Amino acid sequence: MLGLEAITRIDILIKSGLIFDGTGSEPFKADVGISGDKIAFINKKSEVRSQKFNPPIPPLGKGGKGGFDRVIDASALAVAPGFIDTHAHSEFTLLADPRAEGKICQGITTEINGNCGLSAAPLYGKVLKHREKDLIELGIYARWSIFEEYFDILRRKGIALNLVTLAGHGNIRASVIGYEDKTPDDIELKKMQALLKKSINAGAIGLSTGLIYPPGVYSDTGELIELCKTLSQPCKNIPSVKSPQPPFAKGGEGGITNKSFIYTSHMRSEGDELIESIEEAIRIGKEAKINIHISHIKTSGEKNWHKINNAISLIEDAQKGGIKVTCDRYPYTSSSTDLDTIMPSWVYEGGAGKELKRLKSLRVKEKIKKELLYDHPEIEYWESINIASISSKKNRWMEGKSIAYIANQEDCEPIDILLKILIEEKLRVSAIFASMNEDNLRRFLSLPYAMIGTDSSARSTSGPTHKGKPHPRGFGSFPRFLGRYVRNNGLMSMNEAIHKITMLPAKTFGIYKRGVLKKGVFADLVVFDPEKIIDRATFDEPFLKPEGIYYVIVNGKPAVWEGEITGSRSGRILRHGR
């Protein structure tokens, strides 16, 4: 236990809580003391009270800003490590609104960003141009090219939660090649490797891919293997190039090497070619000798639901063969992404401008329609796609409505209204796709190597991120998992569930001194009622906060106190998870 001489003050005392320490062990009753940004002690109630082994609690520190009462009576509540969102997309929304209310109110204290091939950096050339509209729409006027510059902007702004990031393959490829459908030559591949090394040296924890999105869709397996190999090797001397190209700085033998660096992938297919896509991910892990993480694993489309047994067997056979494979999933049967992802991949080539030009061509439109209707002739498909957010005021009425409904209102065919929306909105449309099976969802959630990710950006209940009808996972994923699937459906024990959203992701992604409750670790905690925790956000009302979470502490500072968000910005940028 901690000696009296080591404690100067206790800033927050959590009394008599039921402690789920993140390890998966059985919970126990204890007092928790927080001093500064660390946990000072955890005094188990069953221990014999003596000064040697269980010292008396030192005086509380003075109340902080806001006059908070620094004692939490947790006698009827559970205390857990702060939840870790393994799949976030908050690179830009945190700059627009650092409050991150949708994440904080769920008990999320750390996010892993840079997923699906999209990260905050590097941003050069065509990829920066591609992101300009996103930045302007969010009211972000600062510009940056590399992670160091982005981190500096974010640090000065302050954020409500901790940020960990991957380096996006899409950023790296587009910075070198643009959005062309081509294989990089040796020089281009070396430039991509140099940008990846630069991102890793700046603090990224690995490489992510989005293999259904441009430009990731144009990469082959060999390219990805070569990039992943650089993650476990020292920096090599790579030729630099002159401005205005990205600064591919010469490397040296002092570069960061870390076997825990990870490759995460939004795979090429989560439906028709699911098995082949998992095989590709495993091959990358085997040949590059790197850990693999499959993003938002699913069996998409009813005709693919039966593939779950083969998918799981592939993963677990790879694990038996010494390849570390993990995955994440959000607890919903509907997904969400850009509406134009249902287009054939050839439509994207060359970037948004060329894509729009193709959509406006009568000849090309007919080709697109033929391909889409061949794959999806049934009206049910168009009924399963709902518009989530749209840019123009004139089409705002479409938010929350299905493509089939909108087509009926406009008296035209679904495929025609789809193309019309994409053209009028200049591709800036997101949608929700109902394509998954509840039984398969439960099975994926039950896997011991599966974690929870929101697959959502950080949003708030007001301000620039409060718009449209986004997927409710941005406000509901973690309380839904714990309330509906764990407590109500008995999918697993609560201590196992807490492990999946705390210590397991911390170990998987190399996040230091977080994800567990013990003396000396950073004070990221959630205090909640296991009998009441539940999501409230719906597809019609996606910004509703959950119930049953009363206190959230980030680096020793209250982010939620007595159920109310405090506005604290005590989050940190965790380079290499530290």
C-alpha positions as CSV (number, residue, x, y, z in Angstrom):
1,M,0.0,0.0,0.0
2,L,1.0,3.6,-0.3
3,G,2.8,5.1,2.7
4,L,1.5,8.4,4.2
5,E,4.7,10.2,3.4
6,A,4.0,9.6,-0.3
7,I,0.7,11.3,-0.3
8,T,0.5,15.1,-0.3
9,R,-3.3,15.3,-0.8
10,I,-6.2,13.4,-2.2
11,D,-8.1,15.5,-4.8
12,I,-11.0,13.0,-5.3
13,L,-12.1,10.2,-3.0
14,I,-14.4,7.5,-4.4
15,K,-15.9,5.7,-1.4
16,S,-17.1,2.1,-1.2
17,G,-17.4,1.4,-5.0
18,L,-17.7,-2.0,-6.6
19,I,-14.4,-2.1,-8.4
20,F,-14.1,-3.7,-11.9
21,D,-10.4,-3.2,-12.3
22,G,-10.2,-4.0,-16.0
23,T,-8.3,-7.3,-15.7
24,G,-11.5,-9.5,-15.9
25,S,-11.2,-10.5,-12.3
26,E,-14.2,-10.6,-10.0
27,P,-15.1,-7.2,-8.7
28,F,-14.4,-6.1,-5.1
29,K,-15.5,-3.3,-2.8
30,A,-12.9,-0.5,-2.2
31,D,-12.2,3.1,-1.7
32,V,-10.2,4.8,-4.5
33,G,-8.1,7.9,-4.0
34,I,-7.0,10.2,-6.8
35,S,-4.0,12.6,-6.4
36,G,-3.2,14.8,-9.3
37,D,-3.5,12.8,-12.5
38,K,-2.8,9.4,-10.9
39,I,-4.6,6.8,-8.7
40,A,-2.9,7.2,-5.3
41,F,-4.5,4.1,-3.6
42,I,-7.2,1.4,-3.8
43,N,-8.1,0.3,-0.3
44,K,-10.0,-3.0,-0.5
45,K,-12.8,-3.2,2.1
46,S,-11.9,-6.8,3.0
47,E,-8.3,-5.9,4.0
48,V,-7.4,-5.6,7.7
49,R,-7.2,-1.9,8.5
50,S,-3.7,-1.0,9.8
51,Q,-1.5,2.0,9.1
52,K,1.1,-0.3,7.6
53,F,-1.1,-1.9,5.0
54,N,-4.1,0.4,4.7
55,P,-3.3,3.9,5.8
56,P,-5.9,6.4,6.9
57,I,-7.1,8.6,4.1
58,P,-5.2,11.9,4.1
59,P,-7.0,15.2,4.0
60,L,-8.9,16.0,0.8
61,G,-7.5,18.8,-1.4
62,K,-9.5,21.9,-1.9
63,G,-12.3,21.8,-4.5
64,G,-11.2,22.6,-8.0
65,K,-12.7,25.0,-10.5
66,G,-16.5,24.9,-10.3
67,G,-16.5,24.1,-6.6
68,F,-17.0,20.4,-7.1
69,D,-17.6,18.2,-4.0
70,R,-14.6,15.9,-4.2
71,V,-16.1,12.9,-2.5
72,I,-18.1,10.4,-4.5
73,D,-20.3,8.0,-2.6
74,A,-20.1,5.0,-4.8
75,S,-21.6,2.5,-2.4
76,A,-24.4,1.6,-4.8
77,L,-22.3,2.1,-7.9
78,A,-19.6,0.4,-10.0
79,V,-16.1,1.9,-10.6
80,A,-14.2,1.0,-13.8
81,P,-11.2,2.2,-15.8
82,G,-12.2,4.8,-18.4
83,F,-13.6,3.1,-21.5
84,I,-11.3,3.0,-24.6
85,D,-13.0,3.5,-28.0
86,T,-11.0,1.4,-30.3
87,H,-12.4,2.8,-33.5
88,A,-13.0,6.6,-33.7
89,H,-13.1,9.2,-36.4
90,S,-12.7,12.4,-34.4
91,E,-9.6,13.9,-36.1
92,F,-11.4,17.0,-37.3
93,T,-14.5,17.2,-35.0
94,L,-12.3,17.5,-32.0
95,L,-10.8,20.6,-33.5
96,A,-14.2,22.0,-34.3
97,D,-15.6,21.1,-30.9
98,P,-13.2,19.7,-28.3
99,R,-16.0,19.0,-25.8
100,A,-16.7,15.5,-27.3
101,E,-19.9,15.2,-25.4
102,G,-21.1,12.1,-27.2
103,K,-18.0,10.2,-26.2
104,I,-17.5,11.6,-22.7
105,C,-21.1,10.9,-21.6
106,Q,-20.6,7.2,-22.6
107,G,-17.6,6.9,-20.3
108,I,-15.1,7.0,-23.1
109,T,-11.9,8.6,-21.8
110,T,-9.5,7.5,-24.7
111,E,-10.1,7.3,-28.4
112,I,-8.1,5.5,-31.1
113,N,-8.3,7.7,-34.2
114,G,-6.8,7.5,-37.7
115,N,-9.0,4.5,-38.7
116,C,-10.1,3.3,-42.1
117,G,-7.1,4.8,-43.8
118,L,-8.1,8.4,-42.8
119,S,-6.0,10.2,-40.3
120,A,-5.3,13.8,-39.4
121,A,-1.9,13.7,-41.2
122,P,0.0,13.6,-43.4
123,L,-1.9,16.1,-45.5
124,Y,-0.1,17.1,-48.7
125,G,-1.2,18.0,-52.2
126,K,-4.4,16.2,-53.3
127,V,-5.3,14.7,-49.9
128,L,-5.3,18.2,-48.4
129,K,-7.4,19.5,-51.2
130,H,-9.7,16.6,-50.7
131,R,-10.2,17.5,-47.1
132,E,-10.7,21.2,-47.6
133,K,-14.5,21.1,-47.7
134,D,-14.6,19.0,-44.5
135,L,-12.4,21.5,-42.7
136,I,-14.3,24.6,-43.9
137,E,-17.7,23.0,-43.1
138,L,-16.6,22.4,-39.5
139,G,-15.2,25.9,-39.2
140,I,-11.6,24.8,-39.0
141,Y,-9.2,27.4,-40.5
142,A,-5.9,26.2,-39.1
143,R,-3.9,24.1,-41.6
144,W,-1.1,21.6,-41.1
145,S,0.8,19.0,-43.0
146,I,2.4,16.7,-40.4
147,F,1.3,15.1,-37.1
148,E,3.5,17.4,-35.1
149,E,1.7,20.5,-36.4
150,Y,-1.7,18.9,-35.9
151,F,-0.8,17.8,-32.3
152,D,0.3,21.4,-31.5
153,I,-3.0,22.9,-32.8
154,L,-5.0,20.3,-30.8
155,R,-2.9,20.7,-27.6
156,R,-3.4,24.5,-27.7
157,K,-7.1,24.1,-28.1
158,G,-7.5,21.4,-25.4
159,I,-9.6,18.3,-25.6
160,A,-12.0,16.5,-23.3
161,L,-10.5,13.0,-23.8
162,N,-7.2,11.3,-24.6
163,L,-6.3,10.9,-28.3
164,V,-4.3,8.0,-29.8
165,T,-3.9,7.9,-33.5
166,L,-2.9,5.5,-36.3
167,A,-1.4,6.8,-39.6
168,G,-3.9,6.5,-42.4
169,H,-2.8,4.7,-45.6
170,G,-5.2,6.8,-47.6
171,N,-3.4,10.0,-46.4
172,I,0.0,8.5,-47.2
173,R,-0.9,7.1,-50.6
174,A,-2.8,10.3,-51.7
175,S,0.0,12.5,-50.6
176,V,2.4,10.6,-52.9
177,I,0.2,9.3,-55.8
178,G,-3.1,11.1,-55.5
179,Y,-6.3,9.3,-56.2
180,E,-5.2,7.4,-59.3
181,D,-5.7,3.7,-59.9
182,K,-2.1,2.7,-60.2
183,T,0.6,0.6,-58.5
184,P,3.3,2.7,-56.9
185,D,6.7,2.3,-58.5
186,D,9.8,1.8,-56.3
187,I,10.4,5.5,-55.8
188,E,6.8,6.2,-54.9
189,L,6.7,3.2,-52.5
190,K,9.9,4.5,-50.7
191,K,8.2,7.9,-50.4
192,M,5.2,6.2,-48.8
193,Q,7.4,4.3,-46.5
194,A,9.2,7.5,-45.5
195,L,5.9,9.2,-44.7
196,L,4.8,6.3,-42.6
197,K,8.0,6.3,-40.7
198,K,7.7,10.1,-40.2
199,S,4.2,9.5,-38.8
200,I,5.3,6.7,-36.5
201,N,8.2,8.8,-35.2
202,A,5.7,11.6,-34.5
203,G,3.6,9.3,-32.3
204,A,1.3,7.2,-34.4
205,I,0.8,3.6,-33.2
206,G,0.5,1.9,-36.5
207,L,-1.0,1.9,-40.0
208,S,-4.7,1.8,-40.9
209,T,-6.3,1.0,-44.2
210,G,-9.7,1.7,-45.8
211,L,-9.8,-0.7,-48.7
212,I,-13.2,0.2,-49.9
213,Y,-12.4,3.9,-50.1
214,P,-10.2,5.8,-52.6
215,P,-7.3,5.7,-52.8
216,G,-7.0,2.5,-50.6
217,V,-9.2,0.6,-53.0
218,Y,-6.5,0.8,-55.6
219,S,-3.7,-0.7,-53.5
220,D,-2.7,-4.3,-53.8
221,T,-1.6,-6.7,-51.1
222,G,2.1,-6.4,-51.9
223,E,2.0,-2.7,-51.3
224,L,0.4,-3.1,-47.9
225,I,2.9,-5.8,-46.9
226,E,5.9,-3.6,-47.8
227,L,4.4,-0.7,-45.8
228,C,3.7,-2.9,-42.8
229,K,7.2,-4.2,-42.9
230,T,8.6,-0.8,-42.2
231,L,6.7,-0.7,-38.8
232,S,9.1,-3.2,-37.2
233,Q,12.3,-2.1,-38.9
234,P,14.7,0.8,-38.1
235,C,14.5,3.8,-40.3
236,K,16.4,3.4,-43.6
237,N,18.1,6.2,-45.6
238,I,15.4,7.4,-48.0
239,P,16.0,10.0,-50.6
240,S,14.5,13.4,-49.8
241,V,12.6,15.3,-52.4
242,K,12.3,19.0,-53.0
243,S,9.4,21.3,-52.1
244,P,6.5,21.5,-52.9
245,Q,6.5,17.7,-52.5
246,P,6.2,16.3,-48.9
247,P,9.5,16.4,-47.0
248,F,10.6,12.7,-47.1
249,A,13.3,13.3,-44.5
250,K,16.3,11.1,-44.5
251,G,16.1,8.5,-41.8
252,G,18.7,7.1,-39.4
253,E,19.3,4.1,-37.2
254,G,17.8,6.0,-34.3
255,G,14.2,5.6,-35.5
256,I,11.5,4.2,-33.3
257,T,11.0,0.4,-33.4
258,N,8.2,-1.3,-31.6
259,K,6.9,-4.7,-32.1
260,S,3.6,-3.6,-30.7
261,F,2.9,-1.4,-33.7
262,I,-0.3,-2.6,-35.4
263,Y,-2.0,-2.8,-38.7
264,T,-5.7,-2.1,-38.7
265,S,-8.0,-2.6,-41.7
266,H,-11.4,-1.7,-43.0
267,M,-11.1,-4.7,-45.3
268,R,-11.9,-4.8,-49.0
269,S,-15.2,-6.5,-48.3
270,E,-17.3,-7.2,-45.3
271,G,-19.9,-9.2,-47.4
272,D,-19.5,-10.9,-50.7
273,E,-15.7,-11.3,-50.4
274,L,-15.5,-11.4,-46.6
275,I,-13.5,-14.6,-46.5
276,E,-11.0,-13.5,-49.1
277,S,-10.6,-10.2,-47.3
278,I,-9.8,-11.8,-43.9
279,E,-7.3,-14.1,-45.7
280,E,-5.6,-11.0,-47.1
281,A,-5.4,-9.4,-43.7
282,I,-3.9,-12.5,-42.2
283,R,-1.4,-12.8,-45.1
284,I,-0.3,-9.2,-44.4
285,G,0.2,-10.0,-40.7
286,K,2.1,-13.2,-41.5
287,E,4.5,-11.8,-44.1
288,A,5.1,-8.4,-42.4
289,K,5.3,-10.0,-39.0
290,I,2.9,-7.5,-37.5
291,N,-0.2,-7.7,-35.3
292,I,-3.5,-7.4,-37.2
293,H,-6.7,-5.7,-36.1
294,I,-9.9,-6.1,-38.2
295,S,-12.1,-2.9,-38.0
296,H,-15.8,-3.2,-37.3
297,I,-16.0,-6.9,-38.2
298,K,-19.3,-8.0,-39.8
299,T,-21.1,-10.2,-42.2
300,S,-22.8,-7.6,-44.4
301,G,-25.9,-8.6,-46.5
302,E,-28.3,-11.4,-45.8
303,K,-26.7,-13.7,-48.4
304,N,-23.4,-13.4,-46.4
305,W,-24.7,-14.0,-42.9
306,H,-23.9,-17.7,-43.1
307,K,-20.2,-16.9,-43.5
308,I,-19.6,-16.2,-39.8
309,N,-18.4,-19.6,-39.0
310,N,-15.7,-19.6,-41.7
311,A,-14.7,-16.0,-40.8
312,I,-14.2,-16.9,-37.1
313,S,-12.4,-20.1,-38.0
314,L,-9.9,-18.3,-40.2
315,I,-9.1,-15.8,-37.5
316,E,-8.7,-18.4,-34.8
317,D,-6.6,-20.7,-37.0
318,A,-4.3,-17.8,-37.7
319,Q,-4.1,-17.1,-33.9
320,K,-3.1,-20.8,-33.3
321,G,-0.4,-20.3,-36.0
322,G,1.2,-17.4,-34.0
323,I,-0.4,-14.4,-35.8
324,K,-2.1,-12.0,-33.4
325,V,-5.5,-11.1,-34.8
326,T,-8.0,-9.0,-33.0
327,C,-11.1,-7.0,-34.0
328,D,-13.7,-4.5,-32.9
329,R,-17.4,-4.0,-33.4
330,Y,-20.1,-1.5,-32.5
331,P,-23.3,-3.1,-31.0
332,Y,-25.7,-2.3,-33.8
333,T,-26.9,-4.1,-36.9
334,S,-26.7,-1.0,-39.1
335,S,-23.5,0.6,-40.4
336,S,-22.8,4.1,-41.6
337,T,-20.5,5.7,-44.1
338,D,-20.4,7.9,-47.2
339,L,-23.4,7.2,-49.6
340,D,-21.2,6.9,-52.6
341,T,-19.4,3.9,-51.2
342,I,-22.0,1.7,-53.0
343,M,-20.6,2.9,-56.3
344,P,-18.3,0.6,-58.4
345,S,-14.7,1.4,-57.4
346,W,-13.8,2.7,-60.9
347,V,-16.2,5.6,-60.4
348,Y,-13.9,7.1,-57.7
349,E,-10.7,7.2,-59.7
350,G,-8.9,10.5,-59.8
351,G,-10.7,12.1,-56.9
352,A,-14.1,13.8,-56.2
353,G,-14.0,16.1,-59.2
354,K,-13.6,13.3,-61.7
355,E,-16.2,11.2,-59.9
356,L,-18.8,14.0,-60.2
357,K,-18.0,14.4,-63.8
358,R,-18.6,10.7,-64.4
359,L,-21.9,10.8,-62.5
360,K,-23.1,13.7,-64.8
361,S,-22.3,11.8,-68.0
362,L,-25.4,10.1,-69.4
363,R,-23.3,7.3,-70.9
364,V,-21.4,6.6,-67.6
365,K,-24.6,6.9,-65.6
366,E,-26.2,4.2,-67.6
367,K,-23.2,2.0,-67.0
368,I,-23.3,2.7,-63.2
369,K,-27.1,1.9,-63.2
370,K,-26.6,-1.3,-65.0
371,E,-23.9,-2.5,-62.5
372,L,-25.8,-1.4,-59.4
373,L,-29.1,-2.9,-60.5
374,Y,-27.3,-6.2,-61.4
375,D,-26.0,-6.4,-57.8
376,H,-29.1,-5.0,-56.1
377,P,-32.3,-5.5,-58.1
378,E,-34.5,-5.8,-55.1
379,I,-36.4,-2.8,-53.7
380,E,-35.6,-4.0,-50.1
381,Y,-32.0,-2.9,-50.7
382,W,-33.0,0.7,-51.3
383,E,-35.3,0.6,-48.4
384,S,-32.4,-0.4,-46.2
385,I,-30.3,2.8,-47.0
386,N,-31.2,5.9,-45.0
387,I,-29.7,9.4,-45.5
388,A,-27.9,10.4,-42.3
389,S,-26.6,13.9,-43.2
390,I,-26.7,16.1,-46.2
391,S,-25.1,19.4,-47.0
392,S,-27.7,21.6,-48.7
393,K,-30.7,23.1,-47.0
394,K,-33.0,22.3,-49.9
395,N,-32.4,18.5,-49.4
396,R,-32.3,18.6,-45.6
397,W,-35.8,17.0,-45.5
398,M,-34.2,13.8,-46.8
399,E,-32.2,13.2,-43.5
400,G,-33.6,10.1,-41.8
401,K,-35.4,8.9,-44.9
402,S,-34.7,5.9,-47.0
403,I,-33.6,6.0,-50.7
404,A,-36.8,4.1,-51.6
405,Y,-39.0,6.6,-49.7
406,I,-37.3,9.6,-51.2
407,A,-37.6,8.1,-54.7
408,N,-41.4,7.5,-54.1
409,Q,-41.8,11.1,-53.0
410,E,-39.9,12.3,-56.1
411,D,-41.8,9.9,-58.3
412,C,-38.7,8.3,-59.8
413,E,-36.6,5.1,-59.5
414,P,-34.3,4.7,-56.4
415,I,-31.2,4.4,-58.6
416,D,-32.0,7.7,-60.3
417,I,-32.6,9.5,-57.0
418,L,-29.4,8.1,-55.6
419,L,-27.4,9.6,-58.5
420,K,-29.3,12.9,-58.3
421,I,-28.6,13.3,-54.6
422,L,-24.9,12.6,-55.1
423,I,-24.7,15.1,-57.9
424,E,-26.7,17.9,-56.1
425,E,-24.7,17.4,-52.9
426,K,-21.4,17.1,-54.6
427,L,-20.9,13.7,-52.9
428,R,-21.1,15.1,-49.4
429,V,-23.8,12.7,-48.2
430,S,-23.5,10.1,-45.4
431,A,-26.0,7.2,-45.1
432,I,-27.0,4.4,-42.7
433,F,-27.1,0.9,-44.1
434,A,-29.2,-1.8,-42.4
435,S,-27.5,-5.0,-43.6
436,M,-26.5,-7.1,-40.6
437,N,-27.8,-9.9,-38.5
438,E,-28.5,-9.7,-34.7
439,D,-27.4,-13.3,-33.9
440,N,-24.1,-12.7,-35.7
441,L,-23.6,-9.4,-33.9
442,R,-24.0,-11.2,-30.6
443,R,-21.5,-13.8,-31.6
444,F,-18.9,-11.2,-32.7
445,L,-19.4,-9.3,-29.5
446,S,-18.8,-12.5,-27.5
447,L,-15.4,-13.2,-29.0
448,P,-12.7,-12.9,-26.4
449,Y,-10.5,-10.9,-28.8
450,A,-13.3,-8.5,-29.9
451,M,-13.4,-5.0,-28.5
452,I,-16.0,-2.2,-28.8
453,G,-15.6,0.8,-31.2
454,T,-18.1,3.5,-31.9
455,D,-16.9,3.9,-35.6
456,S,-18.0,7.5,-34.9
457,S,-16.6,11.0,-34.6
458,A,-16.9,12.9,-31.4
459,R,-20.0,15.1,-31.5
460,S,-21.9,17.3,-29.1
461,T,-25.5,18.3,-28.5
462,S,-24.9,21.8,-29.8
463,G,-22.4,23.6,-32.0
464,P,-20.8,22.7,-35.3
465,T,-20.9,18.9,-34.8
466,H,-24.6,18.8,-34.0
467,K,-26.2,18.3,-37.4
468,G,-28.0,15.7,-39.4
469,K,-29.1,12.3,-38.1
470,P,-25.9,10.4,-37.7
471,H,-25.7,6.9,-36.4
472,P,-26.7,6.7,-32.7
473,R,-23.5,4.7,-32.0
474,G,-21.8,8.1,-31.5
475,F,-23.8,8.5,-28.2
476,G,-24.8,5.0,-27.3
477,S,-22.3,2.2,-28.1
478,F,-20.7,1.6,-24.7
479,P,-23.9,1.9,-22.5
480,R,-25.8,-0.2,-25.1
481,F,-23.1,-2.9,-24.9
482,L,-23.1,-3.0,-21.1
483,G,-26.8,-2.4,-20.6
484,R,-28.5,-4.3,-23.4
485,Y,-26.1,-7.1,-24.2
486,V,-24.3,-7.7,-21.0
487,R,-26.9,-7.0,-18.2
488,N,-30.1,-7.7,-20.0
489,N,-29.1,-10.4,-22.4
490,G,-26.4,-12.1,-20.3
491,L,-23.9,-12.2,-23.2
492,M,-21.1,-12.3,-20.6
493,S,-20.3,-11.3,-17.1
494,M,-19.8,-7.6,-16.3
495,N,-16.2,-8.1,-15.3
496,E,-15.5,-9.8,-18.7
497,A,-17.3,-7.0,-20.5
498,I,-15.3,-4.3,-18.7
499,H,-12.1,-6.1,-19.6
500,K,-13.1,-5.9,-23.3
501,I,-13.5,-2.1,-23.2
502,T,-10.5,-1.2,-21.0
503,M,-7.5,-3.4,-20.4
504,L,-7.8,-5.5,-23.6
505,P,-7.7,-2.5,-26.0
506,A,-5.0,-0.9,-23.9
507,K,-2.8,-4.0,-24.3
508,T,-3.7,-4.4,-28.0
509,F,-2.9,-0.9,-29.0
510,G,0.0,-0.3,-26.5
511,I,-1.7,2.4,-24.4
512,Y,0.5,3.0,-21.3
513,K,-0.8,3.0,-17.7
514,R,-4.5,3.1,-18.7
515,G,-7.2,0.5,-19.0
516,V,-6.7,-0.8,-15.5
517,L,-7.4,0.4,-11.9
518,K,-4.3,0.1,-9.7
519,K,-2.0,2.4,-7.8
520,G,0.1,4.6,-9.9
521,V,-1.8,4.5,-13.2
522,F,-3.4,7.5,-14.8
523,A,-6.7,8.4,-13.2
524,D,-9.2,7.7,-16.0
525,L,-12.3,6.3,-14.4
526,V,-16.0,5.8,-14.9
527,V,-18.5,5.5,-12.1
528,F,-21.9,4.0,-13.2
529,D,-24.9,2.1,-12.0
530,P,-24.7,-1.5,-13.5
531,E,-28.5,-1.8,-13.0
532,K,-29.4,1.4,-14.9
533,I,-26.7,1.9,-17.6
534,I,-28.3,2.0,-21.0
535,D,-28.3,3.9,-24.3
536,R,-31.1,6.3,-25.3
537,A,-29.9,7.5,-28.7
538,T,-32.0,6.3,-31.6
539,F,-31.8,6.7,-35.4
540,D,-34.5,9.4,-35.1
541,E,-32.9,11.1,-32.1
542,P,-29.2,10.3,-32.3
543,F,-28.0,13.0,-29.9
544,L,-29.6,11.6,-26.7
545,K,-27.3,11.0,-23.8
546,P,-27.3,7.6,-22.1
547,E,-28.5,6.8,-18.6
548,G,-26.7,5.4,-15.6
549,I,-23.2,7.0,-16.0
550,Y,-22.7,9.6,-13.2
551,Y,-19.0,10.4,-13.0
552,V,-16.3,10.3,-15.7
553,I,-12.7,11.3,-14.7
554,V,-10.0,12.1,-17.3
555,N,-6.4,12.4,-16.0
556,G,-7.7,13.1,-12.5
557,K,-10.2,15.9,-13.6
558,P,-14.0,15.5,-13.6
559,A,-15.4,15.4,-17.2
560,V,-18.8,14.3,-15.9
561,W,-19.9,15.1,-12.4
562,E,-23.2,13.9,-10.9
563,G,-24.4,13.1,-14.5
564,E,-23.6,16.5,-15.9
565,I,-20.8,17.3,-18.4
566,T,-18.4,19.8,-16.9
567,G,-16.7,21.1,-20.0
568,S,-13.2,20.0,-18.7
569,R,-10.5,19.7,-21.3
570,S,-8.1,17.5,-19.4
571,G,-7.5,15.0,-22.3
572,R,-4.0,14.4,-23.6
573,I,-2.4,13.5,-26.9
574,L,-0.9,10.0,-26.2
575,R,2.0,9.6,-28.6
576,H,2.8,5.9,-29.0
577,G,0.1,5.4,-26.4
578,R,1.9,7.4,-23.7
